[in-house]
């Protein structure tokens, strides 16, 4: 206890702003691609708080500090004589700390910086990260985190934008996400005598990089290609799910991975991202500006040692070679997901110009921010042409099935729908199928249009029903063949119109029947023709003509006109069972051959005068003849 308390130590560690503990050894790694990892051994006269994971760990050695979030703490032993506990703790940067767990989230129309900030805020880690970027990153319609850790998701976003993370030189407990080395610290000039050995490394890599991106909005694939000079190979790497800048970032990342330098030193101030100028190297071509992409530190400070032993090894690149993270593809997801179509409160439908719908996956939290959910998803159709195809868009509350193009979780597509407890099937009979729509808004069961197929043997039926109007149209001919009966019934009016000719043909009878009246109207002519008999039967029959009405049968004709009535026939017989009366102001009867009046009693009388006259002879005879 005396040695622990009284002897100052150059290597100490503080746990969540506690009093410093004496540290005996530190192994650390700092990387622009993999973040920070610390393993520190320390001693304590009493057990520390074991609820340390997630708390800040700061290691100090002279003027140099290392920091990270506690990830694991272990007790390595206990010294009974000195009453000291030996502990080992590991700590990592905030991004690496988020590697535990797997999540599913949706980001819609949110830029890359906003996506990272959202994920950090969910874990109360936003204070540990600052941004030093030339832009906010790409805004994409839909980015899906599918069974990824938040750490992997953030690094995938960063790689897609050409960003990386390094320690903030102005704040020991903060890291910076940046897209360039212009904001990184500089160590100034370092003599080659302090760096041994310094060796150049080259390796074979892909020589050509291409990325293909497909856009539903524009319906085309765009391929961008970058060539890595001096790679020594023509092998090509193609990213089928790449974004526009993927090829360039992949080429730059491969350049940094294929052309680098390795060295070691005792300069404790070096850190990942730091720039320095190398001079005094025997090979003059090695002198120049470099930056460190990865460095490991080893500090050994035993309990009895007065000064720590320190060494490091690092990888560096010439500053003209930009650092990029290699492109990271989203985890391939070949399964299907269930989701529910959503809309604004009170609405049953919600679509955009591309016919996409908003959905909420079953794994999304109800209180999740709208920026993380309800993404616009395209809907699969069995036919989708230019202004043509089959269109059925699900509505709010419908359960749908979602799959992913090429297994890419950032490209979800609604491929079908499911019935569920609250949405029954429209047809319960297993032999009945078809299409049944629902009226909107507030359509009840049975409100809608339907196309129904009945497939039961000897009861097969195809039924078409419209909730309101039914319109059938053809630009040319329309032919209907019915082998049985056809019946057309309407509760209101039936109108058949034709701009040209209309024909109704029947091999047997054609019947026209009305409960009240039948009216036939022609703009010009109306013809009734029968090869056998034409009959008309009614209590009253009225035939009227504004000019002439003519009845013709063979050589006989009756003509009615405004000026008179003419009866013309080879023989005309007027026969009355009772009496026939002819009455007129002037009555003239003539015959070219012979005129005969006969009867049991024939009477010719005139109220004023009766004249019987002949051009030649008048003969009056009878059994009894009276002239008075």
C-alpha positions in Angstrom: 0.0 0.0 0.0 2.9 2.4 0.7 4.5 1.9 -2.6 1.2 2.3 -4.4 0.4 5.6 -2.7 3.7 7.2 -2.4 5.6 6.6 -5.7 4.4 8.7 -8.7 3.7 6.8 -11.8 4.1 8.1 -15.4 1.3 5.8 -16.7 -2.1 6.3 -15.2 -5.7 5.6 -16.1 -8.9 7.4 -15.1 -12.2 5.5 -15.2 -15.3 7.7 -15.7 -13.5 10.8 -14.3 -12.4 8.9 -11.2 -9.1 9.5 -9.4 -6.2 8.1 -11.5 -5.2 4.5 -11.1 -1.7 3.3 -11.6 -1.3 1.6 -14.9 1.5 -0.9 -15.7 1.1 -1.6 -19.3 -0.8 -0.3 -22.4 -1.3 -1.8 -25.8 -3.2 0.5 -28.2 -4.1 0.6 -31.8 -5.4 3.6 -33.7 -6.6 3.2 -37.3 -8.4 5.5 -39.7 -10.4 2.5 -40.9 -10.9 0.4 -37.7 -11.0 3.1 -35.0 -9.3 2.9 -31.6 -8.6 -0.1 -29.4 -7.0 0.1 -26.0 -5.9 -2.6 -23.5 -4.6 -1.2 -20.3 -3.4 -3.1 -17.2 -3.7 -1.3 -13.8 -3.6 -1.9 -10.1 -6.1 -0.7 -7.5 -6.2 -1.1 -3.7 -9.9 -1.7 -3.9 -12.2 -3.1 -6.5 -13.3 -0.4 -9.0 -16.9 0.0 -10.1 -17.5 -3.0 -12.3 -20.4 -1.1 -14.0 -17.8 0.6 -16.2 -18.6 -0.6 -19.7 -19.8 2.3 -21.7 -17.9 4.9 -19.5 -15.0 6.9 -20.7 -11.5 5.6 -20.1 -8.5 8.0 -20.3 -4.9 6.8 -20.2 -2.1 9.3 -19.7 1.6 8.9 -20.2 3.5 12.2 -19.8 1.9 14.5 -22.3 0.3 11.8 -24.4 -3.3 10.7 -23.8 -5.4 7.8 -25.1 -9.1 7.5 -24.7 -12.0 5.2 -25.4 -15.3 3.8 -24.1 -14.8 0.9 -21.7 -15.9 -2.3 -23.4 -14.7 -4.9 -20.9 -13.0 -5.1 -17.5 -11.4 -8.2 -16.0 -9.7 -8.9 -12.6 -6.4 -10.7 -13.3 -5.5 -11.3 -9.7 -4.9 -10.1 -6.2 -1.6 -9.5 -4.3 -2.3 -10.5 -0.7 0.9 -8.9 0.7 0.3 -5.5 -0.9 -3.4 -5.8 -0.9 -3.6 -4.8 -4.5 -6.0 -5.9 -7.2 -4.8 -6.4 -10.8 -7.2 -5.4 -13.5 -7.3 -5.3 -17.3 -9.7 -3.1 -19.2 -10.3 -2.7 -22.9 -11.7 0.4 -24.5 -12.7 1.4 -28.0 -13.9 4.5 -29.9 -17.6 5.3 -29.9 -18.2 3.9 -33.4 -16.6 0.5 -32.5 -18.5 0.5 -29.2 -21.7 0.2 -31.2 -20.8 -3.1 -32.8 -22.8 -5.1 -30.3 -26.3 -5.9 -31.2 -28.2 -6.1 -34.5 -30.9 -3.7 -35.6 -33.4 -3.0 -38.4 -34.1 0.6 -39.3 -35.2 2.7 -42.3 -33.9 6.1 -43.2 -35.9 8.0 -45.8 -34.7 11.1 -47.6 -32.1 11.8 -45.0 -28.5 12.7 -45.9 -25.5 10.7 -44.7 -24.5 13.0 -41.9 -28.1 13.0 -40.6 -28.2 9.2 -40.6 -25.0 9.0 -38.6 -26.2 11.7 -36.1 -29.5 9.8 -35.7 -27.7 6.6 -34.8 -25.4 8.3 -32.4 -28.2 10.2 -30.7 -30.1 6.9 -30.1 -27.2 5.8 -27.9 -26.4 9.2 -26.3 -23.0 9.3 -28.1 -23.4 12.4 -30.2 -21.2 14.4 -27.9 -18.2 12.2 -28.6 -18.3 12.8 -32.4 -17.9 16.0 -34.3 -18.1 16.5 -38.1 -15.5 18.3 -40.3 -16.9 17.7 -43.8 -17.0 19.6 -47.1 -20.7 18.5 -47.5 -23.6 16.7 -45.8 -23.3 13.6 -47.9 -25.8 12.0 -50.3 -29.5 12.1 -49.7 -31.1 8.8 -50.8 -34.8 7.9 -50.9 -34.4 4.8 -48.8 -31.5 3.4 -46.8 -32.2 0.2 -44.8 -30.3 -1.1 -41.9 -31.0 -4.8 -42.0 -29.6 -7.0 -39.3 -26.5 -4.8 -39.0 -24.9 -3.4 -35.9 -25.0 0.4 -35.6 -21.2 0.4 -35.9 -21.3 -1.5 -39.2 -24.1 0.7 -40.5 -22.1 3.9 -39.7 -19.0 2.6 -41.3 -20.9 1.6 -44.4 -22.3 5.1 -44.6 -18.9 6.6 -44.2 -17.3 4.3 -46.8 -20.0 5.2 -49.3 -19.2 8.9 -48.9 -15.4 8.7 -48.7 -15.3 9.6 -45.0 -13.2 8.3 -42.1 -12.8 8.9 -38.4 -9.9 10.0 -36.3 -9.1 11.5 -32.9 -9.9 15.2 -32.4 -6.6 16.8 -31.4 -8.4 19.5 -29.5 -10.5 17.2 -27.3 -9.0 14.0 -25.9 -12.5 12.4 -25.5 -13.8 13.3 -28.9 -13.4 11.9 -32.4 -13.8 13.6 -35.8 -15.5 12.3 -38.9 -13.9 14.0 -41.9 -13.4 13.6 -45.6 -9.9 14.8 -45.9 -6.6 15.2 -44.2 -6.6 19.0 -44.2 -7.9 19.1 -40.7 -5.6 16.5 -39.2 -2.8 17.4 -36.8 0.8 17.7 -37.9 3.9 16.5 -36.1 6.2 18.7 -38.2 9.5 17.3 -39.4 10.8 14.0 -38.2 14.3 12.8 -38.9 14.7 9.4 -40.4 17.1 8.6 -37.6 14.0 8.4 -35.3 12.1 6.1 -37.6 13.5 2.6 -38.2 13.1 0.8 -40.3 11.2 2.7 -43.0 10.3 0.5 -45.9 8.1 0.8 -48.9 5.4 -1.9 -49.6 3.6 -2.6 -52.8 1.2 -5.4 -53.6 -1.0 -6.5 -56.5 -4.5 -5.1 -56.6 -7.4 -4.7 -59.0 -6.5 -2.4 -61.8 -10.0 -1.3 -62.9 -13.0 -0.4 -60.7 -16.5 0.1 -61.8 -19.8 0.7 -60.1 -23.3 0.3 -61.5 -26.3 2.0 -60.0 -29.9 1.6 -60.9 -32.6 4.2 -60.4 -36.3 3.4 -60.4 -37.1 7.0 -61.0 -35.1 7.2 -64.2 -35.2 3.4 -65.0 -31.7 3.1 -66.2 -28.3 1.8 -65.0 -25.4 4.1 -64.8 -21.8 2.7 -64.8 -18.8 4.7 -63.7 -15.2 3.3 -64.1 -11.9 4.3 -62.6 -8.5 2.8 -63.5 -5.6 2.4 -61.0 -2.4 3.0 -62.8 0.7 1.0 -61.9 -1.3 -1.8 -60.3 0.4 -4.4 -62.5 -2.9 -6.1 -63.3 -6.0 -5.7 -65.5 -8.2 -7.5 -63.0 -11.5 -5.6 -62.5 -13.7 -5.1 -59.4 -17.3 -4.3 -60.2 -19.8 -3.1 -57.6 -23.3 -3.9 -58.8 -25.0 -2.1 -56.0 -22.6 0.9 -56.1 -23.4 4.6 -55.8 -22.1 7.2 -58.3 -18.9 7.8 -56.4 -18.2 4.2 -55.4 -15.8 3.5 -58.3 -13.7 6.5 -57.4 -13.6 5.8 -53.7 -12.8 2.1 -54.4 -9.9 3.1 -56.6 -8.5 5.5 -54.0 -9.0 3.0 -51.2 -7.2 0.3 -53.2 -4.4 2.8 -54.1 -3.8 3.4 -50.4 -4.0 -0.3 -49.6 -1.6 -1.3 -52.4 1.0 1.5 -52.0 2.1 2.2 -48.4 5.1 2.4 -46.1 5.8 0.7 -42.8 8.0 2.0 -40.0 8.5 2.1 -36.3 9.6 4.7 -33.8 9.8 5.9 -30.2 7.9 9.1 -30.9 4.9 8.8 -28.6 3.2 11.9 -30.1 2.3 10.1 -33.3 -1.3 9.1 -33.9 -3.6 7.9 -36.7 -4.3 10.7 -39.1 -1.2 12.8 -38.1 0.9 14.3 -40.9 4.7 14.5 -40.7 7.6 15.4 -43.0 10.3 12.8 -43.2 13.8 14.1 -43.9 17.4 12.9 -43.7 16.5 9.5 -45.2 19.5 7.9 -47.0 17.2 7.3 -50.0 16.2 10.8 -50.9 13.1 9.7 -52.7 11.6 8.7 -49.4 11.8 12.2 -48.0 8.5 14.0 -48.1 5.1 14.5 -46.6 3.3 11.5 -45.1 0.2 10.7 -43.0 -0.3 7.8 -40.7 -3.3 5.5 -41.4 -2.6 3.0 -38.7 -0.4 2.8 -35.6 0.1 0.5 -32.7 1.5 1.6 -29.3 3.2 -0.4 -26.6 3.9 1.1 -23.2 5.4 -0.9 -20.4 5.7 0.6 -17.0 6.2 -1.9 -14.3 5.5 -1.1 -10.7 9.2 -0.6 -9.9 10.2 1.1 -13.1 10.8 4.8 -13.0 10.2 5.5 -16.7 8.0 3.7 -19.2 9.3 1.7 -22.1 7.6 2.9 -25.3 7.6 1.8 -29.0 5.3 2.0 -31.9 4.8 0.6 -35.4 2.8 2.4 -38.0 1.7 2.4 -41.6 1.8 5.6 -43.5 1.1 7.0 -47.0 2.3 9.9 -49.1 -0.1 12.8 -48.7 -0.8 12.9 -52.4 -2.5 9.5 -51.9 -5.9 10.2 -50.3 -7.2 7.9 -47.7 -10.5 6.1 -48.2 -12.3 3.3 -46.6 -12.9 0.4 -49.0 -16.5 0.3 -50.1 -18.7 -1.8 -47.8 -21.7 -3.5 -49.3 -24.9 -3.9 -47.3 -25.4 -7.4 -45.9 -27.2 -9.4 -48.5 -30.8 -10.2 -47.5 -32.6 -12.8 -49.5 -35.6 -13.3 -47.3 -39.0 -11.6 -47.3 -40.4 -9.2 -44.8 -43.9 -8.4 -43.7 -45.1 -4.8 -43.5 -48.2 -2.7 -43.2 -49.2 0.0 -45.6 -49.7 3.3 -43.9 -51.2 6.7 -44.8 -52.0 10.0 -43.1 -54.6 9.9 -40.4 -58.0 9.7 -42.0 -56.7 8.7 -45.4 -57.0 5.2 -46.9 -54.6 5.8 -49.7 -51.2 7.5 -50.0 -49.1 7.2 -53.2 -46.4 9.2 -55.0 -45.9 9.9 -58.7 -44.2 6.5 -59.2 -47.1 4.6 -57.6 -45.0 3.8 -54.5 -46.6 3.3 -51.1 -45.5 3.9 -47.6 -45.1 1.0 -45.3 -44.2 0.3 -41.7 -42.3 -2.9 -41.1 -43.5 -5.1 -38.2 -40.2 -4.6 -36.5 -40.4 -0.8 -36.4 -41.3 0.8 -33.2 -44.5 2.8 -33.1 -42.8 5.8 -31.6 -39.9 5.7 -34.0 -39.1 9.0 -35.7 -40.9 9.4 -39.0 -37.5 10.0 -40.6 -36.6 6.4 -39.8 -39.8 4.8 -41.0 -42.7 4.7 -43.4 -40.4 4.6 -46.5 -41.7 4.9 -50.0 -41.6 1.5 -51.6 -42.3 0.6 -55.3 -45.0 -2.0 -55.8 -44.3 -5.0 -58.1 -46.7 -5.4 -61.0 -47.1 -8.3 -63.4 -47.0 -5.7 -66.2 -45.6 -2.2 -66.2 -45.3 -0.5 -69.5 -45.3 3.1 -70.7 -48.7 4.2 -69.5 -49.9 0.6 -69.6 -49.8 -2.4 -67.3 -51.7 -3.9 -64.4 -52.2 -1.5 -61.5 -53.3 -2.6 -58.0 -52.0 -0.5 -55.2 -52.4 -1.6 -51.6 -54.2 0.6 -49.2 -53.7 1.7 -45.6 -53.9 -1.3 -43.3 -53.1 -3.9 -45.9 -50.4 -6.4 -45.0 -47.8 -6.6 -47.7 -44.8 -8.7 -48.5 -41.5 -6.9 -49.1 -38.4 -8.3 -50.9 -35.1 -6.7 -51.9 -33.7 -6.3 -55.4 -30.5 -8.2 -55.7 -30.7 -8.9 -52.0 -29.8 -5.2 -51.3 -31.7 -4.0 -48.2 -31.5 -0.4 -49.6 -33.8 -1.5 -52.5 -37.0 -2.8 -51.0 -40.0 -3.7 -53.2 -43.6 -4.7 -52.3 -44.1 -8.0 -54.1 -47.5 -9.1 -52.7 -50.1 -8.9 -50.0 -51.4 -11.1 -47.2 -54.8 -11.5 -45.6 -54.9 -11.4 -41.9 -57.2 -11.4 -38.9 -58.7 -8.0 -39.7 -58.8 -8.5 -43.4 -60.8 -11.5 -44.5 -60.7 -13.1 -47.9 -63.4 -11.8 -50.3 -64.3 -15.3 -51.4 -64.7 -18.0 -48.8 -65.5 -20.9 -51.2 -62.2 -22.6 -52.2 -63.5 -23.0 -55.8 -64.2 -19.3 -56.1 -61.6 -16.8 -57.2 -61.3 -13.5 -58.8 -60.7 -9.8 -58.1 -62.7 -7.8 -55.5 -61.9 -4.1 -55.0 -63.2 -2.0 -52.2 -64.9 1.4 -52.5 -63.1 4.3 -50.8 -63.4 6.1 -48.5 -65.2 4.1 -45.8 -66.0 1.2 -48.1 -67.8 -1.6 -46.2 -67.5 -5.3 -47.0 -69.3 -5.9 -50.3 -68.8 -2.3 -51.5 -66.7 -2.4 -54.6 -66.2 -3.9 -58.0 -65.6 -7.6 -58.7 -64.6 -10.1 -61.3 -65.5 -13.5 -59.9 -64.7 -17.0 -61.2 -66.9 -19.9 -60.1 -65.1 -23.2 -60.9 -67.4 -25.8 -59.4 -68.2 -28.5 -62.0 -71.4 -27.8 -63.9 -71.8 -24.5 -62.1 -69.0 -22.6 -63.7 -69.6 -18.9 -63.8 -67.8 -15.7 -64.7 -69.3 -12.7 -62.9 -68.5 -9.1 -63.5 -70.1 -6.6 -61.1 -69.7 -2.8 -60.7 -70.4 -0.9 -57.6 -71.7 2.0 -59.6 -71.0 2.5 -63.3 -69.9 -0.2 -65.8 -68.3 1.0 -69.1 -67.3 -1.4 -71.9 -65.7 0.1 -75.1 -64.1 -1.1 -78.3 -62.3 0.9 -80.9 -63.4 -1.4 -83.7 -65.6 -4.5 -83.6 -67.3 -6.2 -80.7 -68.5 -9.7 -81.1 -70.4 -11.7 -78.5 -71.3 -15.4 -78.9 -73.8 -16.8 -76.5 -74.7 -20.5 -76.8 -77.5 -20.3 -74.4 -79.8 -17.5 -73.4 -79.0 -13.8 -72.9 -81.0 -11.6 -70.6 -80.6 -7.9 -70.1 -82.5 -6.3 -67.2 -82.4 -2.8 -65.9 -84.3 -1.0 -63.2 -84.3 2.2 -65.1 -83.7 3.2 -68.7 -82.2 1.2 -71.6 -80.8 3.1 -74.5 -79.2 1.6 -77.6 -77.8 4.1 -80.1 -75.9 3.8 -83.4 -74.4 6.4 -85.6 -74.9 4.0 -88.6 -77.1 1.0 -89.0 -78.7 -1.1 -86.3 -80.0 -4.7 -87.0 -81.8 -7.1 -84.8 -81.8 -10.6 -86.4 -83.5 -13.8 -85.2 -83.8 -17.2 -86.8 -87.3 -17.6 -85.2 -89.3 -15.0 -83.4 -88.5 -11.5 -82.3 -90.8 -10.0 -79.7 -91.0 -6.5 -78.5 -93.2 -6.0 -75.4 -93.9 -3.0 -73.1 -96.2 -2.7 -70.1 -97.3 0.8 -71.1 -96.3 1.9 -74.5 -94.0 1.4 -77.5 -92.9 4.3 -79.7 -91.1 4.0 -83.0 -89.7 7.1 -84.6 -87.8 7.5 -87.8 -86.2 10.7 -89.1 -87.1 9.5 -92.6 -88.7 6.2 -93.5 -90.2 3.4 -91.3 -90.9 0.1 -93.0 -92.7 -2.9 -91.6 -92.4 -6.0 -93.8 -93.5 -9.6 -93.3 -93.1 -12.5 -95.8 -96.4 -14.0 -94.5 -98.7 -12.0 -92.2 -98.5 -8.6 -90.6 -101.0 -8.3 -87.8 -102.0 -5.4 -85.5 -104.4 -5.9 -82.6 -105.6 -3.2 -80.3 -108.7 -1.6 -78.9 -108.0 1.5 -80.9 -105.6 1.8 -83.9 -104.8 5.3 -85.2 -102.8 5.8 -88.3 -102.2 9.5 -89.3 -100.3 11.1 -92.2 -99.8 14.8 -92.7 -100.1 14.4 -96.5 -101.2 11.0 -98.0 -102.0 7.6 -96.5 -102.1 4.8 -99.0 -103.1 1.2 -98.5 -102.3 -1.1 -101.4 -103.0 -4.8 -101.9 -102.3 -6.2 -105.4 -104.2 -4.1 -107.9 -106.4 -2.4 -105.3 -105.6 0.8 -103.5 -107.1 3.1 -100.9 -105.6 6.5 -100.8 -106.4 9.1 -98.2 -105.3 12.6 -98.7 -106.2 16.1 -97.5 -108.4 16.5 -100.6 -110.3 13.2 -100.4 -110.4 9.5 -100.3 -109.9 7.3 -103.4 -110.8 3.7 -103.6 -109.4 1.9 -106.6 -109.8 -1.8 -107.4 -111.0 -4.2 -110.1 -114.1 -4.7 -108.0 -115.3 -2.8 -104.9 -118.0 -4.3 -102.7 -119.7 -2.4 -99.9 -121.6 -4.7 -97.7 -123.4 -3.9 -94.5 -125.3 -6.4 -92.4 -127.6 -3.5 -91.2 -127.4 -0.3 -93.2 -124.9 1.5 -95.4 -125.3 5.2 -95.5 -123.7 7.5 -98.0 -124.1 11.2 -97.2 -122.6 14.2 -98.9 -123.5 17.7 -100.2 -123.1 16.3 -103.7 -123.0 12.6 -104.4 -122.0 11.4 -107.8 -122.0 7.8 -108.9 -120.9 6.8 -112.3 -119.9 3.7 -114.2 -118.4 3.4 -117.6 -120.4 0.3 -118.4 -123.3 -0.3 -116.1 -124.4 0.9 -112.7 -126.8 -1.2 -110.8 -128.7 -0.6 -107.5 -130.6 -3.6 -106.3 -132.3 -4.7 -103.2 -135.5 -6.0 -101.7 -136.5 -2.4 -101.4 -134.7 0.4 -103.1 -135.6 3.9 -102.3 -134.3 7.0 -104.0 -135.5 10.3 -102.6 -134.6 13.9 -102.5 -135.8 16.4 -100.1 -136.1 19.0 -102.8 -135.8 17.4 -106.2 -134.8 14.0 -107.5 -133.7 13.8 -111.1 -133.3 10.6 -113.0 -131.9 11.3 -116.4 -130.4 9.3 -119.3 -128.8 10.4 -122.4 -130.9 7.9 -124.4 -133.5 6.0 -122.5 -134.7 5.6 -118.9 -136.3 2.4 -118.0 -138.2 1.8 -114.8 -139.8 -1.5 -114.2 -141.1 -3.6 -111.4 -143.9 -5.8 -110.3 -145.3 -2.7 -108.8 -144.0 0.6 -110.0 -145.2 3.8 -108.4 -144.3 7.2 -109.7 -145.8 10.1 -107.8 
